[in-house]
Amino acid sequence: MAKKSTYQLKQLIPEEKPETGTKYIVRKPTKGLKVSDKLRQRKYDPVLKQHVWFVEKKMPPHSK
């Protein structure tokens, strides 16, 4: 039997300009201290050509 995953996949989108279309997919732990915190990371946006803050957003549902 497969071991239960200890992380979830989350999508990061730019905080100030989400219309750029840039997104990052990251892993977030399901156990521990960081579970209740929303992810926020400073990463490079190639459309804006600068580093911006990216915030967590739910992944879209799977299509059937």
C-alpha distances in whole Angstrom, upper triangle without the diagonal:
4,7,9,12,15,18,19,21,25,28,31,35,38,40,43,43,40,42,42,38,37,33,31,27,25,22,23,21,20,21,24,27,27,25,29,31,31,31,34,35,38,37,39,40,42,43,45,46,45,42,41,39,36,34,31,31,28,26,27,25,24,26,25
4,6,9,12,14,16,18,22,25,28,31,35,36,40,40,36,38,38,35,33,30,27,23,22,19,19,18,17,18,21,25,24,22,26,28,28,27,31,31,34,33,36,36,38,40,42,42,41,39,38,36,32,31,27,27,25,23,24,23,21,24,23
4,6,9,12,14,16,20,23,26,30,33,34,38,38,35,38,37,34,32,29,26,22,20,17,17,15,14,14,18,21,21,19,23,25,25,25,28,29,32,32,34,35,37,39,40,41,40,37,36,33,30,29,26,26,23,22,24,23,22,25,25
4,6,9,11,14,17,21,24,27,30,31,35,35,33,35,35,32,30,26,24,20,18,15,14,12,10,12,15,19,18,16,19,21,22,22,25,26,30,30,32,33,35,37,38,39,38,35,34,31,28,26,23,23,20,19,21,20,20,23,23
4,6,8,10,14,17,20,24,27,28,32,32,29,32,31,29,27,23,20,16,14,11,11,9,8,10,13,17,16,14,17,19,19,19,22,23,26,26,28,29,32,33,35,35,34,31,30,27,24,23,19,20,17,17,19,18,18,22,22
4,7,10,13,17,19,23,26,26,30,31,28,31,31,28,26,22,19,16,13,9,9,6,5,7,10,13,12,11,15,16,17,16,20,20,24,24,27,28,31,33,34,34,32,29,28,25,23,21,18,19,17,17,20,20,20,24,25
4,7,9,13,15,19,22,23,27,27,25,27,27,25,22,19,16,12,10,6,5,4,5,8,10,13,11,10,13,14,14,13,16,17,21,21,24,25,27,29,30,30,29,26,25,22,19,17,14,15,14,14,17,17,18,22,23
4,6,10,13,16,20,21,24,25,22,24,24,22,20,16,14,10,8,6,5,6,7,10,13,15,12,10,13,13,13,12,15,16,20,20,22,23,25,27,28,29,28,25,23,20,17,15,12,12,10,10,13,13,14,18,20
4,7,10,13,17,18,22,22,19,21,21,18,16,13,10,7,6,5,6,9,10,14,16,17,14,13,15,15,13,11,14,15,18,17,20,20,22,23,25,25,25,22,21,18,15,13,10,10,9,7,11,12,13,16,19
4,7,10,13,15,18,18,15,18,18,16,14,10,8,6,5,6,7,10,11,15,16,17,13,12,13,13,10,9,11,12,15,15,17,17,20,21,22,23,22,20,18,15,12,10,6,6,6,6,10,12,14,17,20
4,7,10,12,15,15,12,14,14,12,10,7,6,5,6,9,10,14,15,18,20,20,16,15,16,14,11,9,11,11,14,13,15,14,17,17,19,20,19,17,15,13,9,8,6,5,6,6,9,12,14,17,20
4,7,9,12,12,10,13,12,11,9,5,5,6,7,10,11,15,17,20,20,20,16,16,16,14,10,8,8,8,10,10,12,11,14,15,16,17,16,14,11,9,5,5,5,6,9,9,12,15,17,20,24
4,6,9,8,6,9,9,8,7,5,7,9,11,14,15,18,20,23,24,23,19,19,19,16,12,11,9,10,11,10,11,10,13,13,13,15,14,12,10,8,5,6,7,7,10,11,13,16,19,21,25
4,6,6,5,8,8,9,7,7,9,12,14,17,17,21,23,26,26,24,20,21,20,17,14,12,10,9,9,9,10,8,11,11,10,13,11,10,7,6,4,6,9,10,13,15,16,20,22,24,28
4,6,6,10,11,12,11,11,12,15,16,18,18,21,23,25,25,23,20,20,19,16,12,11,9,10,10,11,12,11,15,14,13,15,13,11,8,6,5,6,9,10,14,16,18,21,24,26,30
4,6,9,10,12,12,13,15,18,19,22,22,25,27,29,29,27,23,24,22,19,16,15,12,13,12,13,13,12,15,13,11,14,13,12,8,8,9,10,13,14,17,19,20,24,27,28,32
4,5,6,9,9,11,14,17,19,22,23,26,28,31,31,29,25,26,25,22,18,17,14,15,13,13,13,10,13,10,9,13,12,12,9,10,10,11,14,14,17,18,19,23,25,27,30
4,5,6,8,9,12,15,17,20,21,24,26,29,29,28,24,24,23,20,17,16,14,14,14,13,13,11,13,11,11,14,14,14,11,11,9,10,12,11,14,15,15,19,21,23,27
4,5,8,10,14,17,19,23,24,27,29,32,33,31,28,27,26,24,20,19,18,18,17,16,15,12,13,10,11,14,15,16,13,14,13,14,15,14,16,16,16,20,22,23,27
4,6,9,12,16,18,22,23,27,29,32,33,31,28,28,27,25,21,19,17,17,15,14,12,8,9,6,8,11,12,13,12,13,12,14,16,15,18,17,18,21,23,24,28
4,6,10,13,16,20,21,25,27,30,31,30,26,26,26,24,20,18,17,16,16,14,13,9,10,8,11,13,14,15,13,14,12,13,14,13,15,14,14,18,19,20,24
4,7,10,13,17,19,23,25,28,29,28,24,24,25,22,19,16,15,14,13,10,9,7,8,7,9,11,12,12,11,12,10,12,13,13,15,14,15,19,20,21,25
4,7,10,13,15,19,21,24,25,25,21,21,21,19,16,13,13,12,12,10,10,9,10,11,13,14,14,13,12,11,8,10,10,10,12,11,13,16,17,19,23
4,6,10,12,16,19,21,22,22,18,19,20,18,15,12,11,10,11,9,10,10,12,13,15,15,15,13,12,11,8,10,9,10,12,11,13,17,18,20,23
4,7,10,13,16,19,20,20,17,17,18,17,14,11,12,12,14,12,13,14,15,17,19,19,19,17,16,14,11,11,9,10,10,9,12,14,15,18,21
4,7,10,13,16,17,17,14,14,16,14,12,9,11,10,13,12,14,15,18,20,21,21,20,17,16,14,11,11,9,11,11,11,14,16,17,20,23
4,7,9,12,14,15,12,11,14,13,12,10,12,12,15,15,18,19,21,23,24,24,23,20,19,17,14,13,11,12,12,12,15,17,17,21,23
4,7,9,10,11,8,8,10,10,9,8,11,12,16,16,19,21,23,25,26,26,24,21,20,17,14,12,10,12,11,12,16,17,19,22,25
4,6,7,9,7,6,10,10,11,11,14,15,19,20,23,24,27,29,29,30,28,24,23,20,18,16,13,15,14,15,19,19,21,25,27
4,7,9,8,6,9,11,12,13,16,18,22,23,26,27,30,31,32,33,31,27,26,23,20,17,14,15,14,15,18,19,20,24,25
4,7,8,6,10,12,14,14,18,20,23,25,28,29,32,34,34,35,33,29,28,24,22,20,17,19,18,19,22,22,24,28,29
4,6,6,9,11,13,14,17,19,22,24,28,30,33,34,34,35,32,29,27,24,22,20,18,20,19,21,24,25,27,31,32
4,6,7,8,11,12,15,17,20,23,26,28,32,33,33,33,30,27,25,21,20,18,16,19,19,21,25,26,28,32,34
4,6,5,8,8,11,13,17,19,23,25,28,30,29,30,27,23,22,18,17,14,13,15,16,18,22,23,25,29,31
4,6,8,9,13,15,19,21,24,26,29,30,30,31,29,25,23,19,17,15,12,14,14,16,20,21,23,26,29
4,7,9,13,16,19,22,25,26,30,30,30,31,29,25,23,19,17,14,12,14,14,17,20,21,24,27,30
4,6,9,12,16,18,22,23,26,27,27,28,25,22,19,15,14,11,10,12,14,16,20,22,24,28,31
4,6,10,13,16,19,20,23,24,23,25,22,19,16,12,11,7,6,9,11,14,17,19,22,25,28
4,7,10,12,16,17,20,21,21,22,20,16,14,10,8,6,5,9,11,13,17,19,22,25,28
4,7,10,13,14,18,19,18,19,16,13,10,7,6,5,6,10,13,15,19,22,24,27,31
4,6,10,12,15,17,16,16,14,10,8,6,5,7,9,12,15,17,20,23,25,28,32
4,7,9,13,15,13,13,10,6,5,4,6,9,12,15,18,19,22,26,28,30,34
4,7,10,12,11,11,8,5,6,6,7,10,13,15,18,19,21,25,26,29,32
4,6,9,8,7,6,4,6,9,9,13,15,17,20,20,23,26,27,29,33
4,6,6,6,6,6,7,9,9,13,15,16,19,19,21,25,26,28,31
4,6,5,7,9,10,13,13,16,19,19,22,21,23,26,27,28,32
4,5,8,10,11,14,14,17,19,19,22,21,22,26,27,28,32
4,6,8,9,12,13,16,19,20,23,23,24,28,29,31,34
4,7,9,13,14,18,21,22,25,25,26,30,31,32,36
4,6,10,12,16,19,21,24,24,26,30,31,33,37
4,7,9,13,16,18,22,22,25,28,30,32,36
4,6,10,13,16,19,20,22,26,28,30,34
4,7,10,13,17,18,21,24,27,29,33
4,7,9,13,14,17,21,23,25,29
4,7,10,12,15,19,21,24,27
4,7,9,12,15,18,21,24
4,6,9,12,15,18,21
4,6,9,12,15,18
4,6,9,12,15
4,7,9,12
4,6,9
4,6
4
